[in-house]
Amino acid sequence: MRKVPPEELPALLAQGVKVVDVRPAERRTSPLPFAAEWVPLEKIQKGEHGLPRVPLLLVCEKGLLSQVAALYLEAEGYEAMSLEGGLQALTEGR
């Protein structure tokens, strides 16, 4: 599973990577600065996500849930990446 540093995010977005927000509903308190589909980790774990077979960038608050989600999706044959440090790294300007 590839961890994407925050500074690579603009290039991936420009390439059209599909962003998936895996945070639980109670953690989605602020809007994201980019378009993303919301699919909580629980649905990914159960295989109930319906995601297309395209490169996926998974995001969460600190980058931990997205890593777990990426591993589940990779096991299903997806190309899945995790935003290193999560959304917190973006707001901290890392």
N, CA, C and O atoms as a GROMACS GRO file, in nm:
protein
  376
    1MET      N    1   0.084  -0.117   0.000
    1MET     CA    2   0.000   0.000   0.000
    1MET      C    3   0.089   0.124   0.000
    1MET      O    4   0.180   0.139   0.082
    2ARG      N    5   0.060   0.211  -0.093
    2ARG     CA    6   0.140   0.333  -0.107
    2ARG      C    7   0.084   0.444  -0.017
    2ARG      O    8  -0.036   0.471  -0.017
    3LYS      N    9   0.173   0.508   0.057
    3LYS     CA   10   0.136   0.626   0.136
    3LYS      C   11   0.175   0.749   0.055
    3LYS      O   12   0.291   0.766   0.018
    4VAL      N   13   0.077   0.834   0.029
    4VAL     CA   14   0.099   0.952  -0.053
    4VAL      C   15   0.127   1.072   0.038
    4VAL      O   16   0.043   1.107   0.121
    5PRO      N   17   0.243   1.136   0.023
    5PRO     CA   18   0.270   1.257   0.101
    5PRO      C   19   0.175   1.369   0.059
    5PRO      O   20   0.138   1.377  -0.058
    6PRO      N   21   0.135   1.455   0.152
    6PRO     CA   22   0.041   1.563   0.120
    6PRO      C   23   0.082   1.649   0.001
    6PRO      O   24  -0.003   1.698  -0.072
    7GLU      N   25   0.213   1.668  -0.018
    7GLU     CA   26   0.258   1.753  -0.129
    7GLU      C   27   0.232   1.691  -0.266
    7GLU      O   28   0.236   1.761  -0.367
    8GLU      N   29   0.205   1.560  -0.271
    8GLU     CA   30   0.173   1.493  -0.398
    8GLU      C   31   0.024   1.499  -0.431
    8GLU      O   32  -0.017   1.463  -0.542
    9LEU      N   33  -0.057   1.543  -0.336
    9LEU     CA   34  -0.202   1.544  -0.355
    9LEU      C   35  -0.246   1.625  -0.477
    9LEU      O   36  -0.327   1.574  -0.555
   10PRO      N   37  -0.198   1.749  -0.498
   10PRO     CA   38  -0.244   1.825  -0.615
   10PRO      C   39  -0.220   1.753  -0.747
   10PRO      O   40  -0.305   1.758  -0.836
   11ALA      N   41  -0.106   1.688  -0.762
   11ALA     CA   42  -0.077   1.616  -0.886
   11ALA      C   43  -0.172   1.498  -0.905
   11ALA      O   44  -0.218   1.473  -1.016
   12LEU      N   45  -0.201   1.426  -0.798
   12LEU     CA   46  -0.293   1.312  -0.809
   12LEU      C   47  -0.434   1.360  -0.844
   12LEU      O   48  -0.503   1.298  -0.925
   13LEU      N   49  -0.476   1.470  -0.782
   13LEU     CA   50  -0.608   1.525  -0.813
   13LEU      C   51  -0.615   1.567  -0.959
   13LEU      O   52  -0.716   1.546  -1.025
   14ALA      N   53  -0.507   1.627  -1.010
   14ALA     CA   54  -0.502   1.670  -1.150
   14ALA      C   55  -0.508   1.550  -1.244
   14ALA      O   56  -0.560   1.561  -1.356
   15GLN      N   57  -0.456   1.436  -1.200
   15GLN     CA   58  -0.460   1.314  -1.281
   15GLN      C   59  -0.596   1.246  -1.275
   15GLN      O   60  -0.622   1.151  -1.350
   16GLY      N   61  -0.683   1.294  -1.188
   16GLY     CA   62  -0.818   1.239  -1.179
   16GLY      C   63  -0.834   1.120  -1.087
   16GLY      O   64  -0.929   1.043  -1.102
   17VAL      N   65  -0.743   1.102  -0.991
   17VAL     CA   66  -0.758   0.992  -0.897
   17VAL      C   67  -0.888   1.011  -0.819
   17VAL      O   68  -0.927   1.123  -0.788
   18LYS      N   69  -0.956   0.901  -0.789
   18LYS     CA   70  -1.081   0.906  -0.713
   18LYS      C   71  -1.048   0.910  -0.564
   18LYS      O   72  -0.978   0.822  -0.513
   19VAL      N   73  -1.097   1.012  -0.496
   19VAL     CA   74  -1.072   1.028  -0.352
   19VAL      C   75  -1.191   0.970  -0.276
   19VAL      O   76  -1.307   0.996  -0.308
   20VAL      N   77  -1.160   0.891  -0.174
   20VAL     CA   78  -1.263   0.827  -0.092
   20VAL      C   79  -1.236   0.863   0.054
   20VAL      O   80  -1.129   0.835   0.108
   21ASP      N   81  -1.335   0.925   0.117
   21ASP     CA   82  -1.330   0.963   0.258
   21ASP      C   83  -1.382   0.844   0.339
   21ASP      O   84  -1.499   0.808   0.326
   22VAL      N   85  -1.297   0.784   0.423
   22VAL     CA   86  -1.336   0.664   0.497
   22VAL      C   87  -1.369   0.694   0.644
   22VAL      O   88  -1.387   0.601   0.723
   23ARG      N   89  -1.378   0.822   0.679
   23ARG     CA   90  -1.408   0.856   0.818
   23ARG      C   91  -1.549   0.814   0.857
   23ARG      O   92  -1.640   0.815   0.774
   24PRO      N   93  -1.568   0.777   0.986
   24PRO     CA   94  -1.705   0.750   1.032
   24PRO      C   95  -1.786   0.879   1.031
   24PRO      O   96  -1.730   0.988   1.035
   25ALA      N   97  -1.917   0.866   1.025
   25ALA     CA   98  -2.006   0.983   1.013
   25ALA      C   99  -1.979   1.089   1.120
   25ALA      O  100  -1.980   1.208   1.089
   26GLU      N  101  -1.954   1.048   1.242
   26GLU     CA  102  -1.935   1.145   1.351
   26GLU      C  103  -1.804   1.223   1.339
   26GLU      O  104  -1.788   1.325   1.407
   27ARG      N  105  -1.711   1.179   1.256
   27ARG     CA  106  -1.583   1.249   1.238
   27ARG      C  107  -1.584   1.342   1.116
   27ARG      O  108  -1.487   1.413   1.091
   28ARG      N  109  -1.692   1.340   1.040
   28ARG     CA  110  -1.700   1.424   0.920
   28ARG      C  111  -1.757   1.561   0.957
   28ARG      O  112  -1.867   1.596   0.915
   29THR      N  113  -1.682   1.636   1.034
   29THR     CA  114  -1.732   1.762   1.088
   29THR      C  115  -1.705   1.882   0.998
   29THR      O  116  -1.772   1.985   1.010
   30SER      N  117  -1.610   1.871   0.908
   30SER     CA  118  -1.581   1.984   0.820
   30SER      C  119  -1.571   1.935   0.676
   30SER      O  120  -1.532   1.821   0.651
   31PRO      N  121  -1.605   2.022   0.580
   31PRO     CA  122  -1.597   1.981   0.440
   31PRO      C  123  -1.452   1.964   0.394
   31PRO      O  124  -1.361   2.029   0.448
   32LEU      N  125  -1.432   1.879   0.298
   32LEU     CA  126  -1.298   1.856   0.243
   32LEU      C  127  -1.266   1.964   0.139
   32LEU      O  128  -1.357   2.018   0.075
   33PRO      N  129  -1.138   1.995   0.121
   33PRO     CA  130  -1.100   2.097   0.022
   33PRO      C  131  -1.096   2.042  -0.121
   33PRO      O  132  -1.044   2.108  -0.211
   34PHE      N  133  -1.150   1.923  -0.142
   34PHE     CA  134  -1.154   1.859  -0.274
   34PHE      C  135  -1.272   1.763  -0.276
   34PHE      O  136  -1.324   1.726  -0.172
   35ALA      N  137  -1.313   1.724  -0.395
   35ALA     CA  138  -1.426   1.632  -0.409
   35ALA      C  139  -1.387   1.492  -0.362
   35ALA      O  140  -1.278   1.444  -0.393
   36ALA      N  141  -1.475   1.429  -0.288
   36ALA     CA  142  -1.451   1.293  -0.240
   36ALA      C  143  -1.583   1.221  -0.221
   36ALA      O  144  -1.685   1.281  -0.188
   37GLU      N  145  -1.579   1.091  -0.242
   37GLU     CA  146  -1.696   1.007  -0.214
   37GLU      C  147  -1.682   0.956  -0.072
   37GLU      O  148  -1.573   0.916  -0.031
   38TRP      N  149  -1.790   0.957   0.003
   38TRP     CA  150  -1.784   0.908   0.140
   38TRP      C  151  -1.825   0.761   0.144
   38TRP      O  152  -1.938   0.726   0.110
   39VAL      N  153  -1.732   0.677   0.186
   39VAL     CA  154  -1.757   0.535   0.207
   39VAL      C  155  -1.687   0.498   0.337
   39VAL      O  156  -1.565   0.482   0.339
   40PRO      N  157  -1.762   0.485   0.447
   40PRO     CA  158  -1.697   0.456   0.575
   40PRO      C  159  -1.621   0.323   0.573
   40PRO      O  160  -1.658   0.229   0.503
   41LEU      N  161  -1.516   0.318   0.652
   41LEU     CA  162  -1.431   0.199   0.661
   41LEU      C  163  -1.513   0.072   0.682
   41LEU      O  164  -1.484  -0.032   0.623
   42GLU      N  165  -1.614   0.080   0.766
   42GLU     CA  166  -1.697  -0.037   0.796
   42GLU      C  167  -1.755  -0.100   0.668
   42GLU      O  168  -1.759  -0.222   0.656
   43LYS      N  169  -1.800  -0.017   0.574
   43LYS     CA  170  -1.855  -0.071   0.449
   43LYS      C  171  -1.746  -0.136   0.365
   43LYS      O  172  -1.770  -0.237   0.299
   44ILE      N  173  -1.627  -0.078   0.366
   44ILE     CA  174  -1.515  -0.135   0.292
   44ILE      C  175  -1.478  -0.270   0.351
   44ILE      O  176  -1.453  -0.366   0.277
   45GLN      N  177  -1.474  -0.279   0.484
   45GLN     CA  178  -1.441  -0.405   0.550
   45GLN      C  179  -1.540  -0.515   0.516
   45GLN      O  180  -1.503  -0.632   0.505
   46LYS      N  181  -1.667  -0.477   0.499
   46LYS     CA  182  -1.771  -0.575   0.467
   46LYS      C  183  -1.782  -0.603   0.318
   46LYS      O  184  -1.858  -0.690   0.276
   47GLY      N  185  -1.705  -0.527   0.236
   47GLY     CA  186  -1.712  -0.545   0.092
   47GLY      C  187  -1.839  -0.485   0.032
   47GLY      O  188  -1.881  -0.524  -0.077
   48GLU      N  189  -1.900  -0.390   0.103
   48GLU     CA  190  -2.026  -0.328   0.060
   48GLU      C  191  -2.003  -0.185   0.011
   48GLU      O  192  -2.084  -0.096   0.039
   49HIS      N  193  -1.896  -0.163  -0.063
   49HIS     CA  194  -1.859  -0.027  -0.100
   49HIS      C  195  -1.897   0.012  -0.241
   49HIS      O  196  -1.923   0.130  -0.265
   50GLY      N  197  -1.901  -0.079  -0.336
   50GLY     CA  198  -1.939  -0.050  -0.473
   50GLY      C  199  -1.845   0.047  -0.544
   50GLY      O  200  -1.888   0.118  -0.636
   51LEU      N  201  -1.720   0.052  -0.505
   51LEU     CA  202  -1.624   0.145  -0.566
   51LEU      C  203  -1.579   0.094  -0.703
   51LEU      O  204  -1.566  -0.026  -0.724
   52PRO      N  205  -1.556   0.188  -0.796
   52PRO     CA  206  -1.510   0.148  -0.929
   52PRO      C  207  -1.364   0.101  -0.925
   52PRO      O  208  -1.290   0.134  -0.832
   53ARG      N  209  -1.326   0.025  -1.024
   53ARG     CA  210  -1.188  -0.027  -1.032
   53ARG      C  211  -1.098   0.076  -1.099
   53ARG      O  212  -1.052   0.058  -1.212
   54VAL      N  213  -1.074   0.184  -1.027
   54VAL     CA  214  -0.985   0.292  -1.071
   54VAL      C  215  -0.889   0.319  -0.955
   54VAL      O  216  -0.915   0.275  -0.843
   55PRO      N  217  -0.778   0.389  -0.979
   55PRO     CA  218  -0.690   0.423  -0.868
   55PRO      C  219  -0.766   0.505  -0.762
   55PRO      O  220  -0.834   0.602  -0.794
   56LEU      N  221  -0.752   0.463  -0.637
   56LEU     CA  222  -0.824   0.526  -0.526
   56LEU      C  223  -0.726   0.587  -0.427
   56LEU      O  224  -0.625   0.526  -0.393
   57LEU      N  225  -0.757   0.706  -0.381
   57LEU     CA  226  -0.683   0.770  -0.272
   57LEU      C  227  -0.776   0.779  -0.154
   57LEU      O  228  -0.878   0.848  -0.158
   58LEU      N  229  -0.742   0.708  -0.048
   58LEU     CA  230  -0.826   0.703   0.071
   58LEU      C  231  -0.778   0.806   0.172
   58LEU      O  232  -0.658   0.820   0.196
   59VAL      N  233  -0.873   0.877   0.232
   59VAL     CA  234  -0.838   0.981   0.330
   59VAL      C  235  -0.920   0.962   0.457
   59VAL      O  236  -1.033   0.913   0.455
   60CYS      N  237  -0.859   1.003   0.568
   60CYS     CA  238  -0.926   1.006   0.698
   60CYS      C  239  -0.860   1.117   0.779
   60CYS      O  240  -0.783   1.196   0.724
   61GLU      N  241  -0.888   1.124   0.906
   61GLU     CA  242  -0.838   1.233   0.989
   61GLU      C  243  -0.686   1.231   1.005
   61GLU      O  244  -0.621   1.333   0.984
   62LYS      N  245  -0.630   1.114   1.042
   62LYS     CA  246  -0.486   1.107   1.071
   62LYS      C  247  -0.409   1.009   0.981
   62LYS      O  248  -0.288   0.995   0.995
   63GLY      N  249  -0.479   0.944   0.891
   63GLY     CA  250  -0.412   0.853   0.798
   63GLY      C  251  -0.411   0.708   0.841
   63GLY      O  252  -0.358   0.623   0.769
   64LEU      N  253  -0.468   0.677   0.956
   64LEU     CA  254  -0.467   0.538   1.003
   64LEU      C  255  -0.581   0.456   0.945
   64LEU      O  256  -0.560   0.346   0.894
   65LEU      N  257  -0.704   0.509   0.953
   65LEU     CA  258  -0.817   0.437   0.897
   65LEU      C  259  -0.802   0.418   0.747
   65LEU      O  260  -0.840   0.315   0.692
   66SER      N  261  -0.746   0.519   0.681
   66SER     CA  262  -0.728   0.508   0.536
   66SER      C  263  -0.627   0.400   0.500
   66SER      O  264  -0.640   0.336   0.396
   67GLN      N  265  -0.527   0.378   0.584
   67GLN     CA  266  -0.431   0.271   0.559
   67GLN      C  267  -0.499   0.135   0.570
   67GLN      O  268  -0.476   0.046   0.488
   68VAL      N  269  -0.583   0.119   0.672
   68VAL     CA  270  -0.656  -0.007   0.690
   68VAL      C  271  -0.749  -0.030   0.570
   68VAL      O  272  -0.755  -0.140   0.516
   69ALA      N  273  -0.821   0.075   0.530
   69ALA     CA  274  -0.912   0.064   0.416
   69ALA      C  275  -0.835   0.027   0.289
   69ALA      O  276  -0.881  -0.056   0.210
   70ALA      N  277  -0.719   0.087   0.270
   70ALA     CA  278  -0.638   0.058   0.151
   70ALA      C  279  -0.596  -0.089   0.149
   70ALA      O  280  -0.596  -0.152   0.043
   71LEU      N  281  -0.561  -0.142   0.263
   71LEU     CA  282  -0.522  -0.284   0.269
   71LEU      C  283  -0.639  -0.375   0.233
   71LEU      O  284  -0.621  -0.473   0.160
   72TYR      N  285  -0.758  -0.344   0.283
   72TYR     CA  286  -0.877  -0.422   0.247
   72TYR      C  287  -0.902  -0.417   0.097
   72TYR      O  288  -0.928  -0.520   0.034
   73LEU      N  289  -0.893  -0.297   0.040
   73LEU     CA  290  -0.920  -0.282  -0.103
   73LEU      C  291  -0.812  -0.349  -0.188
   73LEU      O  292  -0.842  -0.409  -0.291
   74GLU      N  293  -0.687  -0.340  -0.145
   74GLU     CA  294  -0.579  -0.409  -0.218
   74GLU      C  295  -0.603  -0.559  -0.219
   74GLU      O  296  -0.576  -0.626  -0.319
   75ALA      N  297  -0.653  -0.612  -0.108
   75ALA     CA  298  -0.682  -0.755  -0.101
   75ALA      C  299  -0.790  -0.794  -0.202
   75ALA      O  300  -0.798  -0.910  -0.243
   76GLU      N  301  -0.874  -0.697  -0.242
   76GLU     CA  302  -0.978  -0.720  -0.342
   76GLU      C  303  -0.927  -0.691  -0.484
   76GLU      O  304  -1.002  -0.705  -0.580
   77GLY      N  305  -0.800  -0.651  -0.495
   77GLY     CA  306  -0.743  -0.626  -0.627
   77GLY      C  307  -0.746  -0.481  -0.672
   77GLY      O  308  -0.716  -0.453  -0.788
   78TYR      N  309  -0.780  -0.390  -0.584
   78TYR     CA  310  -0.783  -0.247  -0.618
   78TYR      C  311  -0.645  -0.185  -0.607
   78TYR      O  312  -0.559  -0.235  -0.533
   79GLU      N  313  -0.623  -0.076  -0.681
   79GLU     CA  314  -0.505   0.007  -0.663
   79GLU      C  315  -0.547   0.115  -0.563
   79GLU      O  316  -0.619   0.208  -0.597
   80ALA      N  317  -0.500   0.101  -0.438
   80ALA     CA  318  -0.543   0.190  -0.331
   80ALA      C  319  -0.424   0.255  -0.264
   80ALA      O  320  -0.323   0.190  -0.236
   81MET      N  321  -0.437   0.384  -0.238
   81MET     CA  322  -0.333   0.463  -0.172
   81MET      C  323  -0.394   0.531  -0.050
   81MET      O  324  -0.515   0.550  -0.042
   82SER      N  325  -0.309   0.568   0.045
   82SER     CA  326  -0.353   0.637   0.166
   82SER      C  327  -0.281   0.772   0.175
   82SER      O  328  -0.161   0.780   0.149
   83LEU      N  329  -0.354   0.876   0.213
   83LEU     CA  330  -0.294   1.007   0.232
   83LEU      C  331  -0.215   1.006   0.363
   83LEU      O  332  -0.273   0.995   0.471
   84GLU      N  333  -0.084   1.016   0.352
   84GLU     CA  334   0.005   1.010   0.468
   84GLU      C  335  -0.024   1.126   0.564
   84GLU      O  336  -0.024   1.242   0.524
   85GLY      N  337  -0.050   1.092   0.690
   85GLY     CA  338  -0.080   1.194   0.790
   85GLY      C  339  -0.224   1.241   0.787
   85GLY      O  340  -0.266   1.319   0.872
   86GLY      N  341  -0.299   1.194   0.688
   86GLY     CA  342  -0.441   1.226   0.679
   86GLY      C  343  -0.470   1.373   0.655
   86GLY      O  344  -0.382   1.451   0.617
   87LEU      N  345  -0.595   1.409   0.678
   87LEU     CA  346  -0.640   1.547   0.657
   87LEU      C  347  -0.570   1.642   0.753
   87LEU      O  348  -0.552   1.760   0.723
   88GLN      N  349  -0.531   1.590   0.867
   88GLN     CA  350  -0.459   1.671   0.965
   88GLN      C  351  -0.328   1.724   0.907
   88GLN      O  352  -0.290   1.838   0.934
   89ALA      N  353  -0.261   1.642   0.828
   89ALA     CA  354  -0.134   1.685   0.766
   89ALA      C  355  -0.158   1.798   0.667
   89ALA      O  356  -0.072   1.884   0.650
   90LEU      N  357  -0.274   1.798   0.601
   90LEU     CA  358  -0.305   1.906   0.507
   90LEU      C  359  -0.326   2.038   0.580
   90LEU      O  360  -0.278   2.142   0.536
   91THR      N  361  -0.397   2.033   0.692
   91THR     CA  362  -0.426   2.156   0.764
   91THR      C  363  -0.305   2.209   0.839
   91THR      O  364  -0.296   2.328   0.867
   92GLU      N  365  -0.211   2.120   0.870
   92GLU     CA  366  -0.089   2.162   0.937
   92GLU      C  367   0.015   2.213   0.839
   92GLU      O  368   0.119   2.266   0.878
   93GLY      N  369  -0.014   2.197   0.709
   93GLY     CA  370   0.078   2.245   0.607
   93GLY      C  371   0.202   2.161   0.593
   93GLY      O  372   0.307   2.208   0.549
   94ARG      N  373   0.188   2.034   0.631
   94ARG     CA  374   0.301   1.941   0.617
   94ARG      C  375   0.336   1.914   0.476
   94ARG      O  376   0.429   1.838   0.449
   0.00000   0.00000   0.00000
